[in-house]
Amino acid sequence: MTACAPVVPAAGPSAGAGSPSATPAPSAAASPSSSGTATPGGTAAAVPAVLHIDSDVEDVTAQLGAPAWTTDACEHLDCTAKTEPLELSVYQSQGLQIRVVTRRLRVVAFTVTALRKDVRPSVTWLDHNLGKLGQMTFADVYQVTSPPLEPTDTAVFKGPRDSIYVDIVSTGAPGDYQGLILALAPGVVTGDQFADYWWGVLPADGGELNLEALSGFRSGTSPDTFGVYMDDGDIATLFGEADNVQTLLAAGKP
């Protein structure tokens, strides 16, 4: 898989991996909300309360059941020889696809993707209610703090059948070392969802992303995927790069 070079909006149109932005210090962290409802007439869904950084994988499996499949996460990430073994497990629950990365049986990252339009779980990051997947826009999420959050890395991919878009917000200590992931996942997204913005965001020469078009995209588009990662050490290095998260979201797709 290939992707356009990541861009750091706060720093202007430059390529390369993003670095943490100066973000306001949120209050003490709280695990993602377990409350959530679908759109009227739809099926209720919730982000499992057990999903948070440092959860025991046995607790995750006890609540979600056995994973649909499990693999070596480093087959899909740019791990180094010094990276401790990481395991990726994929669960299916109530119209949600949940990807969990663990190290030494503890959760170090997870993503939650709404697979259907009638599944609209509420999501929470730290003490901030971000809204509902599929209803809130990327821009809405970035306005939950003052000053607003700014993505520190972005990756996009447009394929013949599926497309992927990933924003990363790395906050380090001010964010209690819990980085934020917002994305449009493959298998859920179609190129039609990008029609108004796609070629403006992706330059014809494959160069840097167009920041003005990217701003319009974020204001007019709702993520179907929310995630959190341990924003510290080698895990922060891996998941702070949107290309890595992009590849992880595509893992196991035909």
C-alpha positions as CSV (number, residue, x, y, z in Angstrom):
1,M,0.0,0.0,0.0
2,T,1.2,3.5,-0.7
3,A,0.1,6.8,0.6
4,C,0.7,10.5,0.1
5,A,3.4,12.0,2.4
6,P,2.0,12.8,5.8
7,V,1.4,16.5,6.5
8,V,1.5,18.5,9.7
9,P,-1.3,21.1,9.3
10,A,0.0,23.3,12.2
11,A,3.4,23.6,10.6
12,G,2.3,24.3,7.0
13,P,2.7,22.2,3.9
14,S,5.7,20.0,4.7
15,A,6.2,16.3,4.4
16,G,7.4,13.8,6.9
17,A,6.0,12.3,10.1
18,G,4.2,14.7,12.4
19,S,5.4,15.8,15.8
20,P,3.2,16.5,18.8
21,S,1.4,19.8,18.7
22,A,1.0,22.1,21.6
23,T,-2.4,21.2,22.9
24,P,-4.3,22.3,26.0
25,A,-3.9,20.1,29.0
26,P,-7.1,17.9,29.4
27,S,-8.2,16.9,32.8
28,A,-7.6,13.4,34.1
29,A,-8.2,10.6,31.6
30,A,-11.3,8.6,31.6
31,S,-11.9,5.4,29.6
32,P,-14.1,5.6,26.5
33,S,-17.8,5.9,27.2
34,S,-19.8,2.8,27.2
35,S,-23.0,4.7,26.4
36,G,-24.1,5.0,22.8
37,T,-27.2,4.6,20.7
38,A,-27.9,4.1,17.0
39,T,-29.8,6.5,14.8
40,P,-33.6,6.4,15.2
41,G,-34.9,3.0,14.3
42,G,-31.5,1.5,14.2
43,T,-29.7,-1.0,16.3
44,A,-28.2,0.1,19.6
45,A,-24.4,0.0,19.8
46,A,-21.8,1.1,22.3
47,V,-18.1,1.4,22.6
48,P,-17.2,-1.3,25.1
49,A,-16.2,0.2,28.5
50,V,-13.4,-2.3,28.7
51,L,-11.6,-0.6,25.8
52,H,-8.9,1.6,27.3
53,I,-5.2,1.8,27.4
54,D,-3.6,-0.8,29.7
55,S,-6.7,-3.0,29.8
56,D,-6.0,-6.7,30.3
57,V,-6.6,-8.6,27.1
58,E,-8.5,-11.3,29.0
59,D,-11.0,-8.7,30.2
60,V,-11.4,-7.5,26.6
61,T,-12.1,-11.1,25.4
62,A,-14.4,-11.7,28.3
63,Q,-16.6,-8.8,27.2
64,L,-16.3,-9.1,23.4
65,G,-15.9,-12.9,23.0
66,A,-13.1,-14.6,21.0
67,P,-11.5,-12.5,18.3
68,A,-12.4,-13.1,14.6
69,W,-8.7,-13.4,14.0
70,T,-5.3,-12.6,15.6
71,T,-2.0,-11.8,14.0
72,D,1.5,-10.4,14.6
73,A,0.9,-6.7,14.5
74,C,4.5,-6.1,13.4
75,E,3.7,-7.7,10.1
76,H,1.6,-4.6,9.4
77,L,3.7,-1.9,11.3
78,D,7.1,-0.5,10.8
79,C,8.5,-2.2,13.9
80,T,12.2,-2.3,14.6
81,A,14.4,-5.1,16.0
82,K,14.0,-3.5,19.4
83,T,10.2,-3.5,19.3
84,E,8.7,-5.9,21.8
85,P,6.2,-8.4,20.3
86,L,2.8,-6.9,19.5
87,E,-0.4,-8.8,18.8
88,L,-3.3,-7.5,16.7
89,S,-6.8,-9.0,17.5
90,V,-9.9,-8.1,15.5
91,Y,-13.4,-8.4,17.1
92,Q,-16.9,-8.0,15.7
93,S,-19.6,-6.7,18.1
94,Q,-23.0,-5.1,17.4
95,G,-22.1,-3.7,14.0
96,L,-18.7,-2.6,15.2
97,Q,-15.3,-3.8,14.2
98,I,-12.8,-3.5,17.0
99,R,-9.0,-3.8,16.5
100,V,-6.9,-4.2,19.6
101,V,-3.1,-4.1,19.8
102,T,-1.6,-5.7,22.9
103,R,1.9,-6.0,24.4
104,R,2.5,-8.4,27.2
105,L,-1.3,-9.0,27.3
106,R,-2.0,-5.3,27.9
107,V,-3.8,-3.0,25.5
108,V,-1.5,-0.4,23.9
109,A,-3.8,0.8,21.1
110,F,-7.3,0.2,19.8
111,T,-9.7,1.4,17.0
112,V,-13.5,1.1,16.8
113,T,-15.1,1.2,13.3
114,A,-18.9,1.5,12.8
115,L,-19.7,-0.9,9.9
116,R,-23.3,0.3,9.3
117,K,-25.0,3.6,8.9
118,D,-27.5,2.7,11.6
119,V,-24.7,2.2,14.2
120,R,-23.8,5.5,15.8
121,P,-21.9,4.9,19.1
122,S,-21.0,7.9,21.2
123,V,-17.3,8.2,21.8
124,T,-15.2,9.9,24.5
125,W,-11.5,10.8,24.6
126,L,-10.1,11.7,28.0
127,D,-13.0,13.7,29.6
128,H,-14.2,15.0,26.2
129,N,-17.5,13.8,24.6
130,L,-16.6,13.8,20.9
131,G,-20.1,13.0,19.6
132,K,-21.2,10.0,17.6
133,L,-19.3,8.2,14.9
134,G,-20.8,9.0,11.5
135,Q,-22.5,12.2,12.8
136,M,-19.6,14.3,14.2
137,T,-17.2,15.7,11.7
138,F,-13.4,15.6,12.0
139,A,-13.5,19.4,12.5
140,D,-16.2,19.0,15.3
141,V,-13.8,16.8,17.2
142,Y,-10.9,19.2,17.0
143,Q,-13.1,22.0,18.5
144,V,-13.7,20.2,21.8
145,T,-10.7,21.9,23.4
146,S,-9.7,25.5,23.5
147,P,-7.5,26.2,21.7
148,P,-8.6,23.6,19.2
149,L,-6.7,20.3,18.7
150,E,-4.6,20.0,15.5
151,P,-3.8,16.8,13.8
152,T,-0.1,16.0,14.0
153,D,0.0,13.5,11.1
154,T,-2.3,12.6,8.2
155,A,-2.3,9.8,5.6
156,V,-4.6,9.2,2.7
157,F,-5.0,6.4,0.2
158,K,-7.3,6.1,-2.8
159,G,-7.7,2.6,-4.3
160,P,-9.9,1.2,-7.1
161,R,-12.4,-0.2,-4.5
162,D,-11.5,1.1,-1.1
163,S,-10.1,4.4,0.3
164,I,-8.5,5.2,3.6
165,Y,-8.1,8.4,5.5
166,V,-6.3,8.8,8.9
167,D,-5.7,11.7,11.2
168,I,-3.5,11.4,14.3
169,V,-3.5,13.8,17.2
170,S,-0.4,13.3,19.4
171,T,-0.5,15.2,22.7
172,G,2.1,13.5,24.9
173,A,1.9,14.5,28.6
174,P,-0.8,17.2,28.2
175,G,-3.1,14.4,26.9
176,D,-2.2,11.9,29.6
177,Y,-0.2,10.0,27.0
178,Q,-3.3,9.0,25.1
179,G,-3.0,9.8,21.4
180,L,-6.2,10.2,19.3
181,I,-7.0,8.4,16.0
182,L,-9.8,9.4,13.7
183,A,-10.2,7.7,10.4
184,L,-12.3,6.5,7.5
185,A,-11.7,2.8,7.2
186,P,-11.4,0.5,4.1
187,G,-14.3,-1.7,3.4
188,V,-16.6,1.0,4.9
189,V,-15.6,4.0,2.8
190,T,-16.2,4.3,-0.9
191,G,-14.6,6.8,-3.2
192,D,-18.0,8.6,-3.5
193,Q,-17.6,9.9,0.0
194,F,-14.5,11.8,-1.1
195,A,-15.9,13.1,-4.4
196,D,-16.2,16.7,-3.4
197,Y,-12.7,16.9,-1.9
198,W,-10.5,14.0,-3.1
199,W,-8.6,15.4,-6.0
200,G,-8.1,18.7,-4.3
201,V,-6.6,17.0,-1.3
202,L,-4.5,14.7,-3.4
203,P,-2.3,16.7,-5.9
204,A,-2.0,15.2,-9.3
205,D,1.8,15.1,-9.0
206,G,1.6,13.0,-5.8
207,G,3.2,15.7,-3.7
208,E,2.2,17.3,-0.5
209,L,-1.4,17.4,0.6
210,N,-3.4,20.6,-0.1
211,L,-4.1,22.1,3.3
212,E,-7.0,24.3,2.1
213,A,-8.8,21.3,0.6
214,L,-8.0,19.2,3.6
215,S,-9.7,21.8,5.9
216,G,-12.8,21.6,3.8
217,F,-12.7,17.8,3.8
218,R,-12.5,17.7,7.6
219,S,-15.3,20.1,8.0
220,G,-17.6,18.2,5.7
221,T,-16.8,14.6,6.5
222,S,-17.6,12.3,9.5
223,P,-15.1,9.7,10.6
224,D,-16.4,6.1,10.9
225,T,-13.4,5.1,13.1
226,F,-12.2,6.3,16.5
227,G,-9.1,5.0,18.4
228,V,-6.7,5.7,21.1
229,Y,-3.0,4.7,21.5
230,M,-0.4,4.9,24.2
231,D,1.4,8.1,23.3
232,D,4.7,7.2,24.9
233,G,7.9,5.4,23.9
234,D,8.0,3.1,20.9
235,I,4.2,2.8,20.8
236,A,4.0,6.5,20.3
237,T,6.6,6.3,17.5
238,L,4.6,3.6,15.7
239,F,1.1,5.0,16.1
240,G,2.1,8.6,15.8
241,E,2.7,7.9,12.1
242,A,-0.6,7.9,10.2
243,D,0.8,5.6,7.5
244,N,1.2,2.8,10.1
245,V,-2.4,3.2,11.3
246,Q,-3.6,3.2,7.7
247,T,-1.9,-0.1,7.1
248,L,-3.2,-1.6,10.4
249,L,-6.8,-0.7,9.4
250,A,-6.3,-2.5,6.1
251,A,-4.8,-5.6,7.6
252,G,-6.9,-8.7,6.8
253,K,-8.9,-7.0,4.0
254,P,-9.2,-9.0,0.8
